Structures are given as C-alpha cells and as structure tokens.
Amino acid sequence: MDCKKALEAAGGNIDEAEKWLRQQGMVKAQKKSDRLTPEGVIASYIHAGDKIGVLVEVNCETDFVARTPTFKEFVKEIAIQIAAASPKYVAKEDIPKEIFESERQKIIETLKGQNKEDPDKIVQEKLEKFIVDNCLLEQPFVKDQSITIRDLICQRIAQIGENIVIRRFVRYQLGEEIEK
C-alpha cells in the first residue's frame, strides 16, 4: 500500500516515489526517536581472510523484534559496513571536541600560504569529509552508495515499526597499531 500511495503522490514517477518513501520513513523514524531501546542484539562479523573483526550493539524496543531475521540481517549489514568503512565513532556528536579542533587546526595549517578564495568554505568542506569518513551514521552505505547509514536506519524503523539505535561498536584489524 505504501508503494501505491508513493506512486500516486509522485504522479507515477518512480524516482519521485522513492524519494517520497524515504521522506515518509524519516518522518516515522523521527516520531519513534524518543522511544527507549532496551533490547537488541550484539553481533559479530569476521571479514574474509580473518584479518578484520567487528562487534556491534544495535538496540530496538522489544525482544520480539530483536529476534526477527529482518533485524538480525540489518545488524549484520551494519557490522559489514563497519568492517568495510572503518568508522571511529557512531555519530558526529561522539567525536571528542579536542579531536575535532585538532582536525580543524590541521586543515587551517595546510591552507596557510595558499591563496584560496574562500578558506572558511574549504575548511568547512574538509571538516564535513572528516565527519563522513569517521562517523558511521554519516557514511554512504556500502551496498547502496546513494543512501547513508542514517537513511538506512530510518528505512528499517519504518519497515519494522520500532526505534533502532546503533549503540556502540569495536573494530579490530590484524596488525593495527603495531609499529613496523
């Protein structure tokens, strides 16, 4: 029925219908965002070759939903995303202020002496790229680069009907942090 409503709202244009469905998913997700998420799943993923491993905690509202194949598949997709894109934080709000300021200063230092028209805009763009590279929710989904992980969560909230929160994760890579 949602597809029919979307096509009617978009006048038969499939691309517009997809946008409409995404928007509706975000509206539903926003309405559910205040709900508590005490249940969920802690899942693991070991990438082929056994060189990268991920543990991720994804929460939802009920144990019933946490046990469904749809939810478990979603959590696996998130673990694969973490293995592939190696984010450091769940959301941009999780970036410590010191690290964000340090990154800002590095960018400003690299621009010194260069005659750029709008250095503030360049700094802002580079900081946005830093956020996308390091924050899971802002990254493009590895299986569909046209949406972010935040968009994917909104889609799943609309599909499942419960609030979903990626609480935390840890990513291990063989040989990481070993000086060579």
C-alpha positions as CSV (number, residue, x, y, z in Angstrom):
1,M,0.0,0.0,0.0
2,D,2.9,2.4,0.7
3,C,4.2,1.9,-2.8
4,K,0.8,2.7,-4.3
5,K,0.5,5.8,-2.1
6,A,4.0,6.9,-3.1
7,L,3.3,6.4,-6.8
8,E,0.0,8.3,-6.5
9,A,1.8,11.2,-4.6
10,A,4.6,11.3,-7.2
11,G,2.2,11.2,-10.2
12,G,3.6,7.8,-11.4
13,N,7.3,9.0,-11.4
14,I,9.2,6.1,-9.8
15,D,12.2,8.2,-8.8
16,E,9.9,10.7,-7.0
17,A,8.0,7.9,-5.4
18,E,11.3,6.5,-3.9
19,K,12.1,10.0,-2.5
20,W,8.6,10.2,-1.1
21,L,9.0,6.8,0.6
22,R,12.4,7.8,2.0
23,Q,10.8,11.0,3.4
24,Q,8.0,9.1,5.0
25,G,10.5,6.7,6.6
26,M,12.3,9.6,8.1
27,V,9.1,11.1,9.4
28,K,8.2,7.8,11.0
29,A,11.7,7.4,12.4
30,Q,11.6,10.9,13.9
31,K,8.3,10.1,15.7
32,K,9.9,7.0,17.2
33,S,13.2,8.5,18.1
34,D,12.3,9.3,21.7
35,R,11.3,5.7,22.5
36,L,13.6,3.7,24.7
37,T,15.6,0.8,23.1
38,P,16.4,-1.6,26.0
39,E,16.5,-4.7,23.8
40,G,18.6,-5.6,20.8
41,V,21.5,-7.7,19.5
42,I,25.2,-7.8,19.9
43,A,26.6,-9.3,16.7
44,S,30.0,-10.2,15.4
45,Y,31.4,-10.2,11.9
46,I,34.7,-11.6,10.8
47,H,35.7,-10.5,7.3
48,A,37.0,-13.0,4.7
49,G,40.6,-13.7,5.4
50,D,40.2,-13.4,9.2
51,K,42.0,-10.0,9.2
52,I,39.1,-7.8,10.3
53,G,36.6,-8.4,13.1
54,V,33.7,-6.3,14.3
55,L,31.4,-6.4,17.4
56,V,28.4,-4.2,17.3
57,E,25.5,-3.5,19.6
58,V,22.2,-2.4,17.9
59,N,19.2,-1.8,20.1
60,C,15.5,-1.8,19.5
61,E,12.4,-1.6,21.6
62,T,11.4,-5.2,22.1
63,D,12.9,-8.6,22.3
64,F,10.4,-9.8,19.8
65,V,11.8,-7.6,17.1
66,A,15.4,-8.3,18.1
67,R,14.9,-12.0,17.4
68,T,13.5,-11.5,13.9
69,P,15.5,-12.4,10.8
70,T,14.9,-8.9,9.4
71,F,16.5,-7.2,12.4
72,K,19.4,-9.7,12.6
73,E,20.1,-9.1,8.9
74,F,20.1,-5.4,9.4
75,V,22.7,-5.8,12.3
76,K,24.9,-7.9,10.0
77,E,24.7,-5.2,7.3
78,I,25.9,-2.6,9.9
79,A,28.8,-4.9,11.0
80,I,29.8,-5.3,7.4
81,Q,29.7,-1.5,7.0
82,I,31.9,-1.1,10.0
83,A,34.4,-3.7,8.7
84,A,34.5,-2.1,5.2
85,A,34.5,1.7,6.0
86,S,36.3,1.6,9.4
87,P,34.5,4.4,11.2
88,K,35.7,5.5,14.6
89,Y,32.5,6.9,16.0
90,V,28.8,6.2,15.7
91,A,27.7,9.8,15.3
92,K,29.4,13.2,14.8
93,E,28.3,14.1,18.4
94,D,30.6,11.3,19.6
95,I,33.7,13.0,18.2
96,P,35.6,14.5,21.2
97,K,35.9,18.2,20.9
98,E,39.7,18.0,21.2
99,I,40.0,15.7,18.2
100,F,37.6,17.9,16.1
101,E,39.5,21.0,17.0
102,S,42.8,19.3,16.2
103,E,41.5,18.3,12.8
104,R,40.3,21.9,12.2
105,Q,43.8,23.2,13.1
106,K,45.5,20.7,10.8
107,I,43.2,21.8,7.9
108,I,43.9,25.5,8.6
109,E,47.7,24.8,8.8
110,T,47.6,23.1,5.4
111,L,45.8,26.1,3.9
112,K,48.3,28.7,5.2
113,G,50.3,30.3,2.5
114,Q,47.8,29.2,-0.2
115,N,45.9,31.9,-1.9
116,K,42.4,30.4,-1.7
117,E,39.2,32.4,-2.5
118,D,37.1,31.2,0.4
119,P,39.3,29.4,3.0
120,D,36.4,29.2,5.5
121,K,34.3,27.2,3.0
122,I,37.3,24.9,2.3
123,V,37.8,24.3,6.0
124,Q,34.1,23.5,6.4
125,E,34.1,21.1,3.4
126,K,37.2,19.3,4.7
127,L,35.6,19.0,8.2
128,E,32.4,17.6,6.6
129,K,34.6,15.0,4.8
130,F,36.3,14.2,8.1
131,I,32.9,13.6,9.7
132,V,31.7,11.4,6.8
133,D,35.0,9.3,6.9
134,N,34.9,8.8,10.7
135,C,31.2,8.7,11.7
136,L,29.2,5.6,10.9
137,L,25.8,7.3,10.6
138,E,27.1,9.8,8.0
139,Q,28.8,7.2,5.8
140,P,27.4,6.0,2.5
141,F,26.0,2.5,2.8
142,V,28.5,0.1,1.2
143,K,25.7,-1.8,-0.5
144,D,23.9,1.3,-1.9
145,Q,26.1,4.4,-2.1
146,S,23.0,6.6,-2.7
147,I,22.0,6.4,1.0
148,T,23.7,6.9,4.3
149,I,23.6,4.6,7.3
150,R,21.3,7.2,8.9
151,D,18.9,6.8,6.0
152,L,19.2,3.0,6.2
153,I,18.2,3.1,9.8
154,C,15.2,5.4,9.0
155,Q,14.1,2.8,6.4
156,R,14.4,0.0,8.8
157,I,12.5,1.9,11.5
158,A,9.7,2.5,9.0
159,Q,9.8,-1.2,8.0
160,I,10.0,-2.7,11.5
161,G,7.9,-0.1,13.3
162,E,10.3,0.3,16.3
163,N,13.0,2.7,17.1
164,I,16.5,1.4,16.3
165,V,19.8,2.7,17.8
166,I,23.3,1.7,17.0
167,R,24.7,2.0,20.5
168,R,28.4,1.1,20.1
169,F,30.9,-0.9,18.1
170,V,34.5,-2.0,18.1
171,R,36.6,-2.9,15.0
172,Y,39.7,-4.9,15.1
173,Q,42.2,-5.2,12.3
174,L,45.1,-7.6,12.4
175,G,48.4,-5.7,12.9
176,E,46.7,-2.4,13.6
177,E,48.7,-0.1,15.9
178,I,51.8,-2.2,15.5
179,E,54.8,-0.1,14.5
180,K,56.6,-1.6,11.5
